[in-house]
Amino acid sequence: MSVIRAFIAIELSDEIQAGLQQAEKTLQARAGALPVRWVPAQNIHLTLVFLGDVVTTKLDDLKDMLRAEVTGQPAFEMAVGSLGAFPSFRKPRVVWVGVDAPPGLSSLQHKIEKATARLGYPAEDRPFSPHLTLGRVAKTATPEQVLKIGGILETEKIGTLGRMPVTSVNLYKSDLQPSGAVYTRLLSVSLLT
């Protein structure tokens, strides 16, 4: 039985990726050797649903579901900007840039998550919070290092990086390589424009 790791996400425009890359370079320079694993800008996307392990014989069902849930849904625009951290700046574990989008984004995400749950993929425990992950603080970071990282995040300001139209939703597979994750788009479903 063959299994892949998969997720459903929105691909970012070149302009937004370039803005994220610049923001990341600035943060990396300030953080220096502090233990943060930075995500390569070309791998940053807006995850709607992380599926985890997917049996390849179930891929057609997943693709059919995504087509059914996305086709006919209206396209929308989203803005990207402002720096944040989960759970907070004082105890950062995930460094992110925010996404400002109309209610249609949350509605679309909720529809897709409900449909994937019907196919047996567990829904998230937390409510959907649209964000783009720039980096993750290493689990081995000392409390002092975590405080230093939080201090950098609190003082670094990232304005609006741009706006982009969202015209499709994609199904990706993720291959973990020694050099990092490699994402391959398996399906792209267009929104109504």
N, C-alpha and C positions, 0 to 999 in steps of 0.2 A: 504494500500500500504506500503510494507516494504522497508526500505531504510538502506543502510550501507555506511560508509565512506571508500573510497578505493584509492589506489595509485599503480603505476607500478614502480618497483625498482629492483636494483641489490643487491643481498645479499653479505655480506662481508665474507672473510675467517676468520677462528679463529685467525690466526696470526695478521691480520689487526685489528680485534676487540680487541685483547689483547694490541696492540700498542696504540689504541685509548683510551682504559681504563687507561693505564699508563699515557698518555698525559693529560687526563682529571683529574686524581688524582693530578698531579703536578699543574695544573691550579687551581683546587679547593683549594688546600693548600695555594697557593699564594693569591687567591681571598678572602679566609676566608668567612666572613659574607656578602660580597658584593652581591647584588641581581641578581644572574645569575641562571636560571633554567637549570641544566645540564641534558643532555639526557643520559639515561643508555646505556652503550656501546653495550649491546645486542640488543638495539632498533635502532642503527645507521645503515643506509643503504644508497645507492646512489639512490635517487629518480630521475626517468626519467620523470614521469608525475603524478602530483597530480590530482586525479579525483574529489575529494570531495564527495558529496552525489550521490549514485548510487542506482537506484531502482532495487531491487533484480530480477525482471522479465527481466531486461536488461543485467544481468550477462552473459548469454550465448552468446549474441551478442558481448560483450566485450571480452570474452574468445576466440571466433572465430576470432575476429579482431587481438588479440595479437598473436595467432598461425600463422595467415596469414602474419603478418608483421615481425615476429622474425624468423620463421622457414626458414632455408637456409642462414641466415645472418652469417658471419664468427665470430667465437670466437676471443677474443683479450686479451691482458694483460694490466693491469693498475697499476700505482704506486701511493702510498698514502703518503703524507707528506706535511710539511710546514703549518704554522698557518696563518689564515687570519680572517677578520671580514667584515661583511656587515653593513652599507655602507663603513666604513673605520675604521682604528684603533682609530682615534680621536673621532669618534662617533659610537662605536660598538653597534649593536642591535643583530646580529647573530655572534657567534663564530664558526669558521669552520676549517677543515683541507682540504687541496687541493687534487685533483685527477688529475693525469697526464695520459692521455690515447690517443691512436691514433685517427685520425679523424673518424674512424669507430664508436666510441661512440656517437659523436655528430650527425652523420648521422643516426644511429639507433634511437636515441632519437627523432630526427626531424620526421622520418617516423612514429613512434608511436604517437607522438603528433598530426600530421596531421590526422592520422586515428581516433584518439579519438575525434578530433574536428568534423570530419564527422559524428560521432555518437552523437554529441551534447554537448560534454564536452569542456568548454572554454580553449583555449591555454593561456599560460603565456604571460604577457605583456613584460617581460624581456627576453633577449636571454638566452639560456641554459648555465649555468656556473657550471660544475660538482664540487661538494663539499660534504663534510660530516659534518653535523651540530653537534657540540659538546654541544652547549648551546645557550640560548637566554637571553639577558639582559632584566630584568623586565621592563615593561612600567612605573612602579612607581619609577624607579631609578632616583635619583637627578642628575643634571648636574655634580656635583662633583664626585658622584659615577661612572658615565659613564666615566669621565676622568681618574679615578683611574683604572678602568677595562681596558681601552684603553692603559694606561701606562704599565700594566702587560703584555698585549698581545704583545705590541711593543718590550718588552725586553725578552720575553720567546721565545726560539728557539726550534722548533720541526723539526727534520730532517726527512729523509725518514723512514716511518714506515714499509715499505715492498712493495712487488709486488704480484699481484694475477691474475690468469687467470679468465676471465669472460666467463662463459660457459652457462649461462641461464639468462632469464629475468622473473620476477615474478609479479603476481598480488596479492596484499595483501588487507585485510580489516583491519580497525583500530577501536578498541573498546576503548573508553575513560573510564577509571576506576578511582576511587579516588586515587589509587596508581600510576597512569600514564597510558599511552597508552599500549594496548596489541595488537600485530600484528599477524594475522593469514594468512598464505599463502593459497590462493585459487587456484592458478595455477602456474606451472613453465614450461616455454617453453625453450627447449635447443637451443643453437646456434650451428652452424656447426663447429665441431672440426676436 
